[in-house]
């Protein structure tokens, strides 16, 4: 962890959506083993910031510098984005869904171990359509451990999770940070893992 | 290329999984083709002459059925975002989804075509030519359709808009396809020229459409 060069630095970021400047001149720096909480009221741009980091939105100004644990600057191939939507396919079983994403991202993680870790062990054979919202969120989180990637972007990760689910997420996060990963989580609630930094956004900060 | 084929396999598996209705297109094709002789009447010669054109139009309309969900299903549940986080360029992602669409929505139509030909009293020569031209021309239908599917990805009930956008663009494919079939059946009409034009349409759309559809998907992220 000491020799990890993992870092993600944003400078002067600005983003417009729907003709409105959501935020501007936004800066942050996250390093290995750090969790950054992004807080702020609805509409402050928490999700926008995460989508911008994920490369799903383009900033109108500013820059994003990423350095991988062993150098390299391929951010899109190094991150997990867990958004509002869980991207769980009905028509697949729980196991099939996780196996697809694991294969798609060239992951080598054990699928059953990942399901066990998020509390879905033994449910691998049931169709995803039968999952509750909390279970779907757990399945989405299982991808982050089936395929290890250094950067986690979590958008309201505790939404739909019960108390045990939050504790499970805390364990996943602590373990991830322990391994030298980084995480950025947008949230209204208290995160189950203590953030090293907090980025507070406000509406109309521009 | 691994993510590419993983995605193709997944889309094919999803298309045939419960409740997705990959075979709806074939059922629709069957309904259209069975309705035609009933509407036209029992004039076998007339049916035989119109048959290849009906088969082609049936393929065109049935292909459209599955197109509106091509990107929308993945867009709606957030999977499209995650699919782009693999290093697979959006253009190749489009191509993978189109390949899966062609395999699951068009190939069953081609397989069903001989049976449909029976309903329309299509001669073996005309049937063979129809199947060949659909095989050669249908990639253009899927690829042009993908542009429309990408443009309407955020539109609720976009399937009608998709048809309005796409059908005019696919008419050349229909014209060359039926032209080649006529060339195979009627003496003195060219077969090779329309077939080559059909092939050109397919190749050009496979080369161009992924970029156009990917650009539309990027714009839809907003």
Interface residues (C-beta under 8 A of the other chain):
Chain A: X17 X18 X51 X54 X55 X56 X57 X74 X76 X77 X79 X80 X81 X83 X84 X85 X86 X87 X88 X89 X90 X91 X92 X96 X100 X101 X103 X104 X105 X106 X127
Chain B: X2 X3 X6 X7 X10 X13 X14 X17 X18 X19 X20 X74 X76 X77 X78 X79 X81 X82 X83 X84 X85 X86 X87 X221 X222
